[in-house]
Amino acid sequence: MPARAITASRVRIVWPPSLAGPYPRPARASRPARIDAASGGTARDRCSPRRDALWGAMTRKFVIAATLGLLLLGAVMWHMGLRDRSELQAVATEQFNRQQLILAQKVAQDITQHFDFLRTSLLELTNLGLKYPALVQGPEQAFPPFVELLRTSEVLAIGHAPPGSDRVTLYNEHGPITTPQALEYVGFIHWARQTPDSQGVLTAGCESPVTGPFAGRTILRMAARQRSADVLPELAGVIFLVVDAQAVARRYAHDVRSGQTGYAWVLDQRGIFLDHYVESFIGMDAEFARKNRDPSVDFSRIDAIMRDFIRKGREGVDWYVSGWHRGSTGEVRKLIAYAPARVAKDAQGMETWGVAVVAPVEEVEGIIGQATMREMLMVAAFQVVVFVGLIITGYFGLRWSANLKVEVDSRTAQLSDARDRMQRNLEELLRTQELLIRSERFAAIGEAAAHISHEIKNPLMLMAGFARQVRRTLPEDGKEAQKLLLIEEEAKRLETMLDEVRDFTRPSAPKSAPHDLNETARDTIALMEAELAGRKVSIVNRLSGEPLIAPHDPSQIRQVILNLVKNAAEAMPQGGAVTLETRRAGNTAELEVRDTGPGLTPDQAKQVFNPFYTTKERGTGLGLSVCFRILRDHKGDIRLASEPGRGCAFTISLPVAAGEPDAGAA
C-alpha cells in the first residue's frame, strides 16, 4: 500500500466523561504520528522550528523586561532610601537636641538649687544674732567655722559689717582676711539696712576683681541684714557671702557629656564664660574668645543666640557654625540646647546664667548614615540575588513554557470548547448565586430603611418638596417665598438631626487597641488643615514628642477630635488659632483642644454635654454628647475649662496601655 494512503486509526472522545472518576486522558501511545507526504516527517518534527523561534523571542523579551524592571526598581528604592535617610537624620537630630535640652535643664536646675541653698544658709546666719547676741559684736571667732562648713559649697569668704558701721571685714576658714579689699560694699550695706526683711537676700552680678584677695577669680556676692533684738534695722549689721562663681559652674557643667564628644559651657549675664571645655575661654567674653581663636568663621548665628536668648534667660534648641570641636579644626555644624540657671531672686531683678550643651551634627548624622548605608547595601545585595534567581528561574520557566505551549496546543485543541462552555456555565451560576444573596441582604436592609423613611423622613421630605414647588411659583423676594425657603432649610436640618440621633441612640462598640494618641491627633490635623485654612483658622501643633500609647478606637477618637476642632473653628468666625497639645498625666494620656474664641459662661459650660443643648443658632446639640459617650465607652473622660472672652479648652483623657512607664516618674 502506498505511503500516502496510510491513515491513523480513528480515536473517539466521549464528553462529558463519567462522573465516577477523573477525566479520561488518552495514553501517549494511542496517538500515532501522522506522516506528511511532502516533508516526509511527523507533526512533532514540524513543531521544532516553531518551538525554537518561540523560545528565542520569549527569552529576549524576558531578559530585557527583567533588566529594565531591576534598574527601575533599584533607582526607586535608592531614591526612597536617600529620602528616608534624610528624614531619619532630621528626626534623630531633633530628638538628640531635645535630649541635650534635658541635660542643660538639669545642669541649670542644679546651679539654681545651689544658690537657693546659699541664700537659705545666709538667712540662717543673719538669724543667729537673735539666739547668740555675741555674734553681732564679736564675729571674729564665729565666722571662720561657718566658712569652713560652706567651703564645700564654693564659698570663699564671709563678710561682716558691724551695726552702725560701713566697714566690712572678710573672714575665711583661718580668720580675718587682711589683704586690702578692691570691692565696694557701701551699696550693699545701705540696701540691707533700708529694705524690709521680706526682701531677703541681695545678689550682685558676677565680678572679676583684678586686685585684692579674689584677683583672677570670677566671684558673686550675696548680702542680707543681720537680725538683732537690740539693734535698730537702719543700724543693723550686714553679712556677706563671697561665692566662687567659676567653681560653681565647673562643679555642675564641666563633666557633662552629650553623645560621644559633646560638652557643656556656662555663660554669665555679662556674656563671660564661667566654664568651658577650652580652658583658655574661661573668664573671657564669649564673642571675643571665638573671634580671637578663628577670625575666619562667621559666628553671627551663635552670637545672636547668646544675645537674644541665652543672656535673656530663655531656653530652647538651635544650631550654629563653629571653627573647631575638641581636638579637631575646620568648619563644624553644631547642635545647641540652652536653659537658664537662676542664681538671684531679689528686688533688684533676676540674675541668670546661661547653660548650653553642644555636640557636632555629624555625630548624629554619622550614626544614622552608617546604619542607612548598610541597609541600602543589603537591599542592593538582595536585589542582585533576586535578579540572578529571577534570571535562572525565568530561563528554565520559559524553556518549559515554550515546550509546554506546543504540547498543550496539540493535545487540548479538542477539549478547549467544552472547557470554555463549562467555565461559562460555572461563572453564570456563581453570578446568579451572588445576586440572590445580595438581593436577600438588600431586602432585609431595605425593609428597615423603608420603615424609618416612611415614618419620619418621607413626610419630612414631602413637606420640603411641596414647599419647594410652591416657592418656585412665587416671586423670590416675596415674604411667602422666604417662609417656604425657611421650611426647606428646617426640614434639611431635621433630616441631619435624625442622622445624628441615630448615631447617638445606636452607638457602635469601640474597637480598642493600643495606639499612639499623637498619631490619631496628627491624622485629624491632616484632615482638617485645608478646611480650617479657608476659615482663616490656624492649627498650632504642640503634640508630645514621646509616644502616648493608650488603648482606643482611632476612628471614634478621630470623630471626637474632629468635633472639638470643628466647634472651635465655628466659635471663631473672624479667624483665630486652635491649639492641639498632648501630654502624659499620671496613668492617663491627655489631649487638649484650645481655641481663641469668645468662651462660654459658667451656666453654658455646665450644660454643654447635655443632649440637645447647643449655643449655635442652627446646632443639634448632640455633638458633644456623642463625644462624651465615646469617651465613656473608652473608660476615659472629657473636661472643659472656659472663661468668657478667653476661649475654651476641652481636655480628653484616656487610660494608658498597661506596662507603659510614667513619664513623670522617670
C-alpha positions as CSV (number, residue, x, y, z in Angstrom):
1,M,0.0,0.0,0.0
2,P,1.4,3.4,-0.9
3,A,2.7,5.6,1.9
4,R,0.2,8.4,1.3
5,A,-2.7,6.0,1.7
6,I,-1.7,5.2,5.2
7,T,-4.0,6.9,7.8
8,A,-4.1,7.0,11.5
9,S,-6.6,4.9,13.4
10,R,-9.6,7.0,14.5
11,V,-10.0,7.8,18.2
12,R,-13.4,8.7,19.5
13,I,-13.6,11.0,22.5
14,V,-16.8,11.0,24.6
15,W,-17.9,14.2,26.5
16,P,-18.8,14.7,29.3
17,P,-16.7,11.9,31.0
18,S,-18.1,9.6,33.6
19,L,-18.8,11.3,37.0
20,A,-17.4,8.2,38.8
21,G,-13.8,9.1,38.1
22,P,-11.3,11.6,36.7
23,Y,-11.3,12.9,33.2
24,P,-10.0,10.2,30.9
25,R,-6.6,11.2,29.4
26,P,-5.6,9.3,26.2
27,A,-2.4,7.5,26.5
28,R,0.6,8.9,24.6
29,A,0.9,5.7,22.6
30,S,-2.8,5.9,21.5
31,R,-2.0,8.9,19.2
32,P,0.0,7.5,16.3
33,A,2.1,10.0,14.3
34,R,0.7,11.3,11.1
35,I,3.1,11.3,8.2
36,D,3.3,14.3,5.9
37,A,3.8,13.3,2.3
38,A,5.5,16.5,1.2
39,S,8.0,16.7,4.1
40,G,8.3,13.1,4.9
41,G,8.3,13.9,8.7
42,T,5.9,13.8,11.6
43,A,3.9,16.7,13.1
44,R,6.3,16.6,16.2
45,D,9.2,17.2,13.8
46,R,7.5,20.2,12.2
47,C,7.0,21.8,15.7
48,S,10.7,22.1,16.4
49,P,11.3,25.3,14.3
50,R,8.3,26.9,15.8
51,R,9.4,25.9,19.3
52,D,12.9,27.4,18.7
53,A,11.5,30.7,17.3
54,L,9.1,31.0,20.2
55,W,11.9,30.2,22.7
56,G,14.2,32.8,21.3
57,A,11.5,35.6,21.2
58,M,10.4,34.9,24.8
59,T,13.9,34.8,26.1
60,R,14.8,38.2,24.6
61,K,11.7,39.8,25.9
62,F,12.2,38.3,29.4
63,V,15.8,39.4,29.7
64,I,15.0,43.0,28.5
65,A,12.0,43.3,30.8
66,A,13.8,41.8,33.8
67,T,16.8,44.1,33.3
68,L,14.7,47.3,32.9
69,G,12.5,46.3,35.8
70,L,15.5,45.7,38.1
71,L,17.1,49.0,37.1
72,L,13.8,50.9,37.7
73,L,13.2,49.2,41.0
74,G,16.8,49.9,42.0
75,A,16.5,53.5,41.1
76,V,13.2,53.9,43.0
77,M,14.5,52.1,46.1
78,W,17.8,54.1,46.1
79,H,15.8,57.4,45.8
80,M,13.5,56.3,48.6
81,G,16.5,55.2,50.7
82,L,18.1,58.6,50.3
83,R,14.9,60.4,51.2
84,D,14.2,58.2,54.2
85,R,17.8,58.7,55.3
86,S,17.4,62.5,55.1
87,E,14.1,62.3,57.1
88,L,15.5,60.0,59.6
89,Q,18.6,62.2,60.1
90,A,16.3,65.2,60.7
91,V,14.2,63.3,63.2
92,A,17.2,61.9,65.0
93,T,18.9,65.3,65.1
94,E,15.8,66.9,66.6
95,Q,15.4,64.1,69.2
96,F,19.1,64.3,70.1
97,N,18.9,68.1,70.6
98,R,15.8,67.6,72.8
99,Q,17.9,65.2,74.9
100,Q,20.6,67.9,75.1
101,L,18.0,70.3,76.4
102,I,17.2,67.9,79.2
103,L,20.9,67.9,80.1
104,A,21.0,71.6,80.0
105,Q,17.9,71.9,82.2
106,K,19.4,69.5,84.7
107,V,22.6,71.5,85.0
108,A,20.7,74.7,85.3
109,Q,18.5,73.2,87.9
110,D,21.5,72.1,89.9
111,I,23.1,75.5,89.8
112,T,19.8,77.2,90.8
113,Q,19.4,74.8,93.7
114,H,23.0,75.5,94.8
115,F,22.3,79.2,95.1
116,D,18.9,78.6,96.8
117,F,20.9,76.7,99.4
118,L,23.4,79.5,99.8
119,R,20.5,82.0,100.2
120,T,19.0,79.8,102.9
121,S,22.4,79.5,104.6
122,L,22.9,83.2,104.6
123,L,19.5,83.9,106.1
124,E,20.2,81.3,108.8
125,L,23.4,83.2,109.5
126,T,21.5,86.5,109.8
127,N,19.1,84.9,112.3
128,L,21.8,83.6,114.6
129,G,22.2,87.1,116.1
130,L,18.8,86.7,117.7
131,K,19.9,83.5,119.5
132,Y,23.5,84.4,120.1
133,P,23.9,88.2,120.5
134,A,27.6,87.8,120.8
135,L,27.8,87.2,117.1
136,V,26.6,90.8,116.4
137,Q,29.5,92.4,118.3
138,G,32.3,89.7,118.1
139,P,32.2,87.7,114.9
140,E,36.0,87.0,114.8
141,Q,35.6,83.6,116.4
142,A,32.2,82.7,115.0
143,F,32.6,83.1,111.2
144,P,35.7,81.0,110.3
145,P,33.9,77.7,111.3
146,F,31.0,78.7,109.1
147,V,33.3,79.5,106.2
148,E,34.9,76.0,106.6
149,L,31.4,74.5,106.6
150,L,30.4,76.3,103.5
151,R,33.7,75.7,101.7
152,T,32.2,72.7,100.0
153,S,29.6,75.0,98.5
154,E,32.3,77.1,96.9
155,V,32.0,80.0,99.4
156,L,35.4,81.8,99.5
157,A,34.7,84.1,102.4
158,I,32.0,85.5,104.8
159,G,31.9,89.3,105.2
160,H,30.5,91.3,108.1
161,A,29.7,95.0,108.6
162,P,29.1,95.7,112.3
163,P,26.0,97.5,113.4
164,G,26.2,101.2,112.6
165,S,29.4,100.8,110.5
166,D,30.2,100.7,106.8
167,R,33.4,98.9,107.3
168,V,33.4,95.3,106.0
169,T,35.7,92.6,107.3
170,L,36.1,89.4,105.4
171,Y,36.7,86.0,107.0
172,N,37.9,82.7,105.6
173,E,38.4,79.5,107.5
174,H,41.6,80.8,109.1
175,G,40.2,84.1,110.3
176,P,40.1,87.7,109.1
177,I,41.5,88.4,105.6
178,T,44.0,91.3,105.9
179,T,44.6,91.8,102.2
180,P,43.2,95.2,101.1
181,Q,39.8,95.0,99.5
182,A,39.2,96.1,95.9
183,L,35.4,95.8,96.1
184,E,32.8,98.3,97.1
185,Y,30.3,97.3,99.8
186,V,28.6,100.5,100.8
187,G,25.7,100.0,98.3
188,F,25.0,96.5,99.8
189,I,25.0,97.9,103.3
190,H,22.6,100.7,102.6
191,W,20.3,98.4,100.7
192,A,20.2,95.8,103.5
193,R,19.5,98.4,106.2
194,Q,16.8,100.2,104.3
195,T,14.9,97.1,102.9
196,P,12.3,95.2,104.8
197,D,13.1,91.7,106.0
198,S,10.7,90.2,103.4
199,Q,13.1,91.2,100.6
200,G,15.6,88.6,101.8
201,V,18.9,88.5,100.1
202,L,20.6,90.9,97.6
203,T,22.7,89.2,95.0
204,A,25.1,91.1,92.8
205,G,26.1,90.2,89.3
206,C,29.3,88.3,88.6
207,E,32.5,90.3,89.1
208,S,36.2,89.7,88.1
209,P,38.5,91.7,90.5
210,V,41.9,92.4,89.2
211,T,43.4,93.1,92.7
212,G,42.6,92.0,96.3
213,P,42.2,88.6,97.8
214,F,40.0,87.4,94.9
215,A,42.0,88.6,92.0
216,G,41.9,86.3,89.0
217,R,38.6,84.8,90.0
218,T,35.0,85.4,89.0
219,I,33.0,85.9,92.1
220,L,29.4,86.6,93.1
221,R,28.5,88.4,96.3
222,M,25.3,87.9,98.4
223,A,24.2,90.2,101.3
224,A,21.5,90.2,104.0
225,R,20.7,92.2,107.0
226,Q,21.8,90.7,110.4
227,R,18.8,90.5,112.7
228,S,19.2,91.5,116.3
229,A,16.8,92.3,119.1
230,D,19.0,95.1,120.4
231,V,19.8,97.0,117.2
232,L,17.5,99.1,115.0
233,P,17.1,97.9,111.4
234,E,18.7,101.0,110.0
235,L,21.8,100.4,112.1
236,A,21.9,96.6,111.8
237,G,24.9,94.7,110.8
238,V,25.2,93.1,107.3
239,I,26.5,89.6,106.5
240,F,28.0,88.8,103.1
241,L,28.8,85.6,101.2
242,V,31.6,85.7,98.6
243,V,31.0,82.8,96.2
244,D,33.4,81.4,93.6
245,A,31.1,81.6,90.5
246,Q,33.6,79.7,88.2
247,A,33.9,76.9,90.7
248,V,30.1,76.5,91.0
249,A,29.7,76.4,87.2
250,R,32.6,74.0,86.8
251,R,31.2,71.8,89.6
252,Y,28.0,71.1,87.7
253,A,28.8,71.5,84.0
254,H,32.4,70.5,83.4
255,D,31.9,66.7,83.4
256,V,28.7,66.8,81.4
257,R,28.9,64.8,78.1
258,S,26.4,64.7,75.3
259,G,26.8,61.8,73.0
260,Q,30.4,60.9,72.3
261,T,32.1,64.3,72.1
262,G,29.5,66.9,73.2
263,Y,30.2,69.1,76.2
264,A,28.5,71.9,78.2
265,W,29.5,75.5,78.9
266,V,28.1,78.2,81.2
267,L,27.8,81.9,80.5
268,D,27.1,84.7,83.0
269,Q,24.7,87.6,82.2
270,R,27.7,89.7,81.0
271,G,28.5,87.1,78.3
272,I,31.6,85.8,80.1
273,F,32.4,82.1,80.1
274,L,32.3,80.7,83.7
275,D,33.1,77.2,82.4
276,H,34.1,75.7,79.1
277,Y,35.8,72.7,77.6
278,V,38.5,75.0,76.3
279,E,40.2,76.1,79.5
280,S,41.6,79.3,77.9
281,F,38.0,80.6,77.3
282,I,37.1,80.7,81.0
283,G,36.8,84.2,82.2
284,M,36.8,85.7,78.6
285,D,34.0,87.4,76.7
286,A,32.3,84.6,74.6
287,E,32.2,86.6,71.4
288,F,35.7,87.8,71.7
289,A,37.0,84.4,72.6
290,R,35.6,82.8,69.5
291,K,36.7,85.6,67.1
292,N,40.1,85.6,68.7
293,R,40.6,81.9,68.1
294,D,39.4,81.8,64.5
295,P,38.5,85.1,62.8
296,S,37.7,83.4,59.5
297,V,34.5,81.7,60.8
298,D,31.2,83.5,60.8
299,F,29.9,83.3,64.4
300,S,26.9,85.6,63.8
301,R,24.4,82.8,64.4
302,I,25.7,81.8,67.8
303,D,26.3,85.4,68.7
304,A,22.6,86.1,68.0
305,I,21.5,83.0,70.0
306,M,23.5,84.2,73.0
307,R,22.4,87.8,72.7
308,D,18.7,87.2,72.1
309,F,18.0,84.0,74.0
310,I,20.7,82.7,76.4
311,R,21.6,86.0,78.1
312,K,17.9,86.9,78.3
313,G,17.1,83.8,80.4
314,R,15.3,81.7,77.7
315,E,15.6,78.1,76.9
316,G,15.4,76.3,73.5
317,V,17.3,74.3,70.8
318,D,19.1,75.5,67.7
319,W,22.3,75.0,65.7
320,Y,25.3,77.2,64.7
321,V,28.6,77.0,62.9
322,S,31.9,76.8,64.7
323,G,35.6,76.5,63.6
324,W,36.5,73.6,65.9
325,H,35.3,70.9,68.2
326,R,37.6,69.4,70.9
327,G,40.8,68.5,69.1
328,S,39.6,68.9,65.5
329,T,39.6,72.1,63.5
330,G,37.6,73.2,60.5
331,E,34.1,74.3,60.0
332,V,31.8,72.3,62.2
333,R,28.0,72.5,62.4
334,K,26.9,72.1,66.0
335,L,23.6,71.4,67.8
336,I,23.0,73.5,70.8
337,A,20.4,73.3,73.7
338,Y,20.3,76.0,76.3
339,A,18.5,76.7,79.6
340,P,18.6,79.5,82.2
341,A,20.1,78.9,85.7
342,R,18.5,81.5,88.1
343,V,21.1,82.5,90.6
344,A,19.4,85.5,92.1
345,K,15.9,86.4,93.2
346,D,15.7,89.8,94.8
347,A,14.2,93.3,94.5
348,Q,17.0,94.4,92.1
349,G,16.0,91.9,89.4
350,M,16.8,88.4,88.2
351,E,20.4,87.3,87.7
352,T,20.6,84.3,85.3
353,W,23.4,82.3,83.8
354,G,23.1,80.5,80.5
355,V,23.8,76.8,80.4
356,A,24.4,75.3,77.0
357,V,25.1,71.8,75.8
358,V,26.6,71.4,72.3
359,A,27.6,68.5,70.1
360,P,28.5,68.2,66.4
361,V,25.7,67.4,64.0
362,E,27.9,64.9,62.2
363,E,28.0,62.8,65.3
364,V,24.3,62.1,65.0
365,E,24.2,62.0,61.2
366,G,27.2,59.8,61.1
367,I,25.5,57.1,63.1
368,I,22.3,57.3,61.0
369,G,24.3,57.5,57.8
370,Q,26.2,54.3,58.6
371,A,23.0,52.4,59.5
372,T,21.2,53.6,56.4
373,M,24.1,52.9,54.2
374,R,24.4,49.3,55.5
375,E,20.6,48.9,54.9
376,M,20.9,50.2,51.4
377,L,23.8,47.9,50.6
378,M,21.8,45.0,52.0
379,V,18.9,46.0,49.8
380,A,21.2,46.2,46.8
381,A,22.6,42.8,47.5
382,F,19.2,41.4,47.9
383,Q,18.2,42.9,44.6
384,V,21.2,41.2,42.9
385,V,20.3,37.9,44.4
386,V,16.7,38.3,43.4
387,F,17.7,39.3,39.9
388,V,20.1,36.3,39.5
389,G,17.4,34.0,40.9
390,L,14.8,35.5,38.6
391,I,17.0,35.0,35.5
392,I,17.7,31.4,36.4
393,T,14.1,30.7,37.2
394,G,12.9,32.6,34.1
395,Y,15.3,30.7,31.9
396,F,14.0,27.3,32.9
397,G,10.5,28.5,33.2
398,L,10.5,30.0,29.7
399,R,12.1,26.9,28.3
400,W,9.5,24.7,29.9
401,S,6.7,27.1,28.9
402,A,7.8,27.0,25.2
403,N,7.8,23.2,25.2
404,L,4.6,23.1,27.1
405,K,2.8,25.6,24.9
406,V,3.4,23.4,21.8
407,E,2.4,20.3,23.6
408,V,-0.7,21.8,25.1
409,D,-1.8,23.3,21.8
410,S,-1.5,19.9,20.2
411,R,-3.2,17.9,23.0
412,T,-6.1,20.2,24.1
413,A,-7.5,21.6,20.9
414,Q,-10.5,19.2,21.1
415,L,-11.2,19.9,24.8
416,S,-10.9,23.7,24.7
417,D,-14.5,24.4,23.6
418,A,-16.0,22.1,26.2
419,R,-13.9,23.6,28.9
420,D,-14.9,27.1,27.9
421,R,-18.6,26.1,28.0
422,M,-18.2,24.6,31.5
423,Q,-16.3,27.7,32.7
424,R,-19.0,30.0,31.3
425,N,-21.8,27.9,33.0
426,L,-19.9,27.9,36.3
427,E,-19.4,31.6,36.2
428,E,-23.0,32.2,35.4
429,L,-24.1,30.0,38.3
430,L,-21.8,31.9,40.7
431,R,-23.1,35.2,39.5
432,T,-26.7,34.1,39.9
433,Q,-25.9,32.8,43.5
434,E,-24.2,36.1,44.4
435,L,-27.1,38.1,43.0
436,L,-29.6,36.0,45.1
437,I,-27.6,36.6,48.3
438,R,-27.2,40.3,47.6
439,S,-30.9,40.6,46.9
440,E,-31.8,38.9,50.2
441,R,-29.5,41.3,52.1
442,F,-30.8,44.3,50.4
443,A,-34.4,43.2,51.1
444,A,-33.7,43.0,54.8
445,I,-31.9,46.3,54.9
446,G,-34.5,47.9,52.7
447,E,-37.3,46.8,54.9
448,A,-35.8,48.6,58.0
449,A,-34.8,51.6,55.9
450,A,-38.3,51.9,54.4
451,H,-39.9,51.8,57.8
452,I,-37.8,54.7,59.0
453,S,-38.2,56.6,55.8
454,H,-42.0,56.1,55.8
455,E,-42.5,57.0,59.4
456,I,-40.3,60.1,59.6
457,K,-38.2,61.1,56.6
458,N,-40.7,60.6,53.9
459,P,-43.3,63.0,55.4
460,L,-40.5,65.4,56.1
461,M,-39.2,65.3,52.5
462,L,-42.7,65.6,51.2
463,M,-43.2,68.8,53.2
464,A,-39.8,70.1,51.9
465,G,-40.7,69.1,48.3
466,F,-44.1,70.7,48.4
467,A,-42.6,73.8,49.9
468,R,-40.0,74.0,47.2
469,Q,-42.7,73.5,44.4
470,V,-44.9,76.2,45.9
471,R,-41.9,78.6,46.4
472,R,-40.9,78.3,42.7
473,T,-44.3,79.6,41.7
474,L,-43.9,82.7,43.9
475,P,-41.6,85.8,43.4
476,E,-38.2,85.1,45.0
477,D,-38.2,88.4,47.0
478,G,-41.7,87.8,48.5
479,K,-42.4,87.1,52.1
480,E,-44.2,83.9,51.3
481,A,-41.2,82.6,49.3
482,Q,-38.9,83.4,52.2
483,K,-41.1,81.5,54.6
484,L,-41.2,78.4,52.3
485,L,-37.4,78.6,51.9
486,L,-37.2,78.5,55.7
487,I,-39.4,75.4,55.7
488,E,-37.0,73.7,53.3
489,E,-33.9,74.6,55.4
490,E,-35.5,73.5,58.6
491,A,-36.6,70.2,57.0
492,K,-33.0,69.6,55.9
493,R,-31.8,70.4,59.4
494,L,-34.2,68.0,60.9
495,E,-33.1,65.3,58.5
496,T,-29.5,65.9,59.6
497,M,-30.7,65.8,63.2
498,L,-32.3,62.4,62.6
499,D,-29.0,61.0,61.4
500,E,-27.2,62.3,64.5
501,V,-30.0,60.9,66.7
502,R,-29.5,57.5,65.0
503,D,-25.7,57.7,65.8
504,F,-26.4,58.8,69.3
505,T,-29.1,56.2,70.2
506,R,-27.4,53.2,68.4
507,P,-23.7,53.6,69.2
508,S,-21.2,51.1,68.0
509,A,-18.8,49.5,70.5
510,P,-15.3,50.8,70.2
511,K,-12.7,48.5,68.6
512,S,-10.0,49.5,71.1
513,A,-6.3,48.5,70.6
514,P,-3.1,50.2,71.8
515,H,-2.4,53.2,69.5
516,D,-0.4,56.4,69.8
517,L,-2.7,59.2,70.7
518,N,-0.3,61.6,68.9
519,E,-0.7,59.7,65.6
520,T,-4.5,59.8,65.9
521,A,-4.3,63.6,66.5
522,R,-1.9,64.1,63.6
523,D,-4.3,62.2,61.3
524,T,-7.1,64.5,62.4
525,I,-5.0,67.6,61.8
526,A,-4.2,66.4,58.3
527,L,-7.9,66.0,57.6
528,M,-8.9,69.5,58.9
529,E,-6.0,71.7,57.7
530,A,-7.4,72.6,54.3
531,E,-10.9,73.4,55.7
532,L,-9.6,75.5,58.6
533,A,-7.3,77.4,56.3
534,G,-10.3,78.5,54.3
535,R,-11.8,79.8,57.5
536,K,-8.6,81.7,58.4
537,V,-8.1,79.4,61.4
538,S,-4.6,78.2,62.0
539,I,-3.7,75.0,63.9
540,V,-0.9,75.2,66.5
541,N,0.7,71.7,66.8
542,R,2.0,71.1,70.3
543,L,1.9,67.3,70.2
544,S,4.2,65.5,72.5
545,G,7.5,64.2,71.0
546,E,7.1,61.0,73.1
547,P,4.6,58.3,72.1
548,L,1.4,58.3,74.2
549,I,0.2,54.7,73.9
550,A,-3.4,54.3,75.0
551,P,-6.0,51.7,74.0
552,H,-8.6,53.4,71.8
553,D,-10.6,53.1,68.6
554,P,-8.8,55.6,66.3
555,S,-11.9,56.2,64.2
556,Q,-14.0,57.1,67.2
557,I,-11.4,59.3,68.8
558,R,-10.8,61.0,65.5
559,Q,-14.6,61.7,65.4
560,V,-14.2,63.3,68.9
561,I,-11.2,65.4,67.9
562,L,-12.9,66.5,64.6
563,N,-16.0,67.6,66.5
564,L,-13.9,69.6,69.0
565,V,-11.8,71.2,66.3
566,K,-14.9,72.0,64.2
567,N,-16.7,73.5,67.2
568,A,-13.6,75.6,67.9
569,A,-13.4,76.9,64.4
570,E,-17.1,77.7,64.3
571,A,-16.7,79.7,67.5
572,M,-14.2,82.0,65.7
573,P,-16.0,83.3,62.5
574,Q,-13.4,86.0,62.1
575,G,-10.5,83.6,62.3
576,G,-8.1,82.6,65.1
577,A,-6.0,79.7,66.3
578,V,-6.8,76.2,67.5
579,T,-4.0,74.6,69.6
580,L,-3.7,70.8,70.0
581,E,-1.5,69.7,72.8
582,T,-0.8,66.2,74.2
583,R,0.8,65.2,77.5
584,R,1.2,62.3,80.0
585,A,-0.7,62.9,83.3
586,G,-0.1,60.0,85.7
587,N,-1.8,56.9,84.3
588,T,-3.6,58.8,81.5
589,A,-2.8,60.3,78.2
590,E,-4.3,63.7,77.6
591,L,-5.2,65.8,74.5
592,E,-6.2,69.4,74.9
593,V,-8.0,71.3,72.1
594,R,-7.8,75.1,72.9
595,D,-9.2,78.0,70.9
596,T,-9.1,81.8,71.0
597,G,-12.8,82.3,70.7
598,P,-15.2,84.2,73.0
599,G,-15.5,81.3,75.5
600,L,-18.6,80.2,77.5
601,T,-20.3,81.5,80.6
602,P,-20.4,79.2,83.7
603,D,-24.0,78.3,83.1
604,Q,-23.3,77.4,79.5
605,A,-20.3,75.3,80.5
606,K,-22.4,73.2,82.9
607,Q,-24.8,72.2,80.1
608,V,-22.6,71.6,77.0
609,F,-22.5,67.8,77.4
610,N,-26.3,67.6,77.8
611,P,-28.1,66.1,74.8
612,F,-29.8,68.6,72.5
613,Y,-28.2,71.6,74.3
614,T,-26.4,73.9,71.9
615,T,-25.2,77.5,71.8
616,K,-25.2,77.6,68.0
617,E,-28.0,79.2,66.0
618,R,-28.6,76.0,64.0
619,G,-26.9,73.3,66.0
620,T,-28.5,70.0,67.1
621,G,-26.8,69.8,70.5
622,L,-25.7,66.2,70.0
623,G,-22.0,66.6,69.0
624,L,-20.5,66.9,72.5
625,S,-23.0,64.3,73.8
626,V,-21.6,61.9,71.3
627,C,-18.1,62.8,72.3
628,F,-19.0,62.3,76.0
629,R,-20.5,58.9,75.2
630,I,-17.4,57.8,73.1
631,L,-15.0,58.8,75.9
632,R,-17.2,57.0,78.4
633,D,-17.1,53.8,76.3
634,H,-13.3,54.1,76.3
635,K,-13.2,54.5,80.1
636,G,-11.9,58.0,79.6
637,D,-13.0,61.5,80.4
638,I,-13.6,64.9,78.8
639,R,-13.3,68.2,80.7
640,L,-14.0,71.8,79.8
641,A,-12.2,74.9,81.0
642,S,-13.6,78.2,79.8
643,E,-13.8,81.9,80.7
644,P,-15.8,84.5,78.8
645,G,-13.5,86.3,76.4
646,R,-10.6,83.8,76.8
647,G,-11.7,80.9,74.7
648,C,-12.5,77.2,75.5
649,A,-10.1,74.4,76.3
650,F,-11.5,70.8,76.1
651,T,-9.3,68.1,77.5
652,I,-9.9,64.4,76.8
653,S,-8.1,61.7,78.8
654,L,-7.6,58.1,78.0
655,P,-6.1,55.4,80.3
656,V,-2.6,54.5,79.1
657,A,-1.7,51.0,78.0
658,A,-0.7,48.6,80.8
659,G,3.0,48.5,81.2
660,E,3.7,51.9,79.8
661,P,6.1,53.8,82.0
662,D,5.0,57.1,83.7
663,A,7.0,59.9,82.1
664,G,6.6,61.9,85.3
665,A,8.3,59.2,87.3
666,A,11.4,59.0,85.1
